Amino acid sequence: HGRRSAVVDFTGTTAQLATNYNAPEPVTRAAVLYVFRLLVDDNIPMNEGVMKPLEVILPEGTMLSPKTRRR
């Protein structure tokens, strides 16, 4: 078997919003993992290496990777 990998690029995503409609980066990464677990016809163990074959490009300051605000 050849090494399989994927790039998920969220470049061009809407800038973060002033409302609570943003998704913090860990939530976005969890959603990506969920989709790939659905696509793979096999049991994928949930461990540290599960995301290694996936490159997730999440530009900071977008609604899928908002910057934290300091109060």
Protein Blocks (a to p, Z undefined) as FASTA:
>chain_A
ZZddddddfehiacddfbfkbccfklmmmmmmmmmmmmpgcdddddfklmmmpccdddeh
iaklccdddZZ
